[in-house]
Amino acid sequence: MKSGLLKHLCIGVGLLGAAMLTGCANRPKPLYHWGNYQPQVYEYFKGDGKGHEEQIATLEENLQKVRANGESLPPGYHAHLGLLYIKAGKEDQVKQQFETEKTLFPESSSYMDFLLRKFKK
């Protein structure tokens, strides 16, 4: 009788200890701060959402928050912002956004160069 009770007590203590250790584990910090980027891309492709100026303002606001917190933006963020600037007619900022995308994500260089060539035409 004692061995059965002792066995259940040991199992209970072991499970309690495992639960406590798991509960204290820290979650790893995400690599990128996505914020409202994904809904903005969806709105852009859906075409019946916010206007280009409003989307730009939302993404620029998020950009400032991310920089202030020392976080990183996801791949494509600056490229998408550049495309919005094209639609809004803010040509001076298009090249800056595409160049920033190339700098942060060198694997996008060939595509950003392609977009810059198309933009110049």
C-alpha positions as CSV (number, residue, x, y, z in Angstrom):
1,M,0.0,0.0,0.0
2,K,2.8,2.4,0.9
3,S,4.7,1.7,-2.3
4,G,1.6,2.5,-4.5
5,L,1.0,5.7,-2.6
6,L,4.7,6.6,-2.8
7,K,4.7,5.9,-6.6
8,H,1.7,8.2,-7.2
9,L,3.3,10.9,-5.0
10,C,6.6,10.7,-7.0
11,I,4.7,10.9,-10.3
12,G,2.7,13.9,-9.0
13,V,5.7,15.8,-7.8
14,G,7.5,15.1,-11.1
15,L,4.6,16.4,-13.2
16,L,4.3,19.5,-11.0
17,G,8.0,20.1,-11.3
18,A,7.8,19.7,-15.1
19,A,4.8,22.1,-15.3
20,M,6.6,24.7,-13.2
21,L,9.7,24.6,-15.4
22,T,7.7,24.8,-18.6
23,G,5.7,27.7,-17.3
24,C,8.8,29.7,-16.6
25,A,10.3,29.3,-20.1
26,N,10.8,32.5,-22.0
27,R,9.5,32.7,-25.6
28,P,12.2,33.6,-28.1
29,K,12.0,37.1,-29.6
30,P,10.6,37.1,-33.2
31,L,13.0,37.7,-36.0
32,Y,10.8,40.4,-37.6
33,H,8.1,42.7,-36.4
34,W,5.2,42.1,-38.7
35,G,2.8,44.6,-37.1
36,N,0.0,45.5,-39.6
37,Y,2.1,44.7,-42.7
38,Q,0.2,41.6,-43.7
39,P,-3.2,43.2,-43.6
40,Q,-1.8,46.2,-45.6
41,V,-0.6,43.9,-48.3
42,Y,-4.0,42.2,-48.4
43,E,-5.7,45.6,-48.7
44,Y,-3.4,46.5,-51.5
45,F,-4.1,43.4,-53.5
46,K,-7.8,43.4,-52.7
47,G,-8.0,46.9,-54.2
48,D,-11.2,48.0,-52.4
49,G,-9.7,49.0,-49.1
50,K,-7.8,52.1,-48.1
51,G,-6.3,54.5,-50.6
52,H,-2.6,54.6,-51.4
53,E,-1.9,57.6,-49.2
54,E,-3.6,56.0,-46.2
55,Q,-1.7,52.8,-46.7
56,I,1.6,54.7,-46.9
57,A,0.8,56.6,-43.8
58,T,0.0,53.4,-41.9
59,L,3.2,51.7,-43.1
60,E,5.3,54.7,-42.3
61,E,3.9,55.0,-38.8
62,N,4.6,51.3,-38.2
63,L,8.2,51.9,-39.6
64,Q,8.8,54.6,-37.1
65,K,7.6,52.4,-34.2
66,V,9.8,49.5,-35.3
67,R,12.9,51.7,-35.6
68,A,12.2,53.3,-32.2
69,N,12.0,49.8,-30.6
70,G,15.1,48.6,-32.4
71,E,13.3,45.8,-34.1
72,S,13.5,44.6,-37.7
73,L,11.0,44.8,-40.5
74,P,10.1,41.7,-42.6
75,P,11.4,41.1,-46.1
76,G,9.3,42.9,-48.7
77,Y,8.2,45.8,-46.4
78,H,10.3,48.4,-48.1
79,A,9.6,47.0,-51.6
80,H,5.8,47.2,-50.9
81,L,6.2,50.7,-49.6
82,G,8.1,51.6,-52.8
83,L,5.2,50.2,-54.9
84,L,2.8,52.3,-53.0
85,Y,4.9,55.3,-53.6
86,I,4.8,54.6,-57.3
87,K,1.0,54.5,-57.2
88,A,0.9,57.7,-55.2
89,G,3.2,59.5,-57.6
90,K,6.0,60.0,-55.0
91,E,8.8,59.0,-57.3
92,D,11.6,60.5,-55.2
93,Q,10.9,58.0,-52.5
94,V,10.5,54.9,-54.7
95,K,14.2,54.5,-55.3
96,Q,15.0,55.0,-51.7
97,Q,12.7,52.2,-50.6
98,F,13.9,49.8,-53.2
99,E,17.5,50.5,-52.3
100,T,16.7,50.0,-48.6
101,E,15.2,46.6,-49.5
102,K,18.3,45.6,-51.4
103,T,20.5,46.6,-48.5
104,L,18.5,44.8,-45.8
105,F,17.9,41.7,-47.9
106,P,20.6,41.2,-50.5
107,E,18.9,38.2,-51.9
108,S,16.2,40.6,-53.3
109,S,18.8,42.6,-55.3
110,S,18.0,41.2,-58.8
111,Y,14.3,41.8,-58.3
112,M,14.8,45.3,-56.9
113,D,17.1,46.1,-59.8
114,F,14.4,44.8,-62.2
115,L,11.8,47.1,-60.5
116,L,14.1,50.0,-60.6
117,R,14.7,49.5,-64.3
118,K,10.9,49.3,-64.9
119,F,10.3,52.4,-62.8
120,K,12.8,54.5,-64.8
121,K,11.0,53.7,-68.0
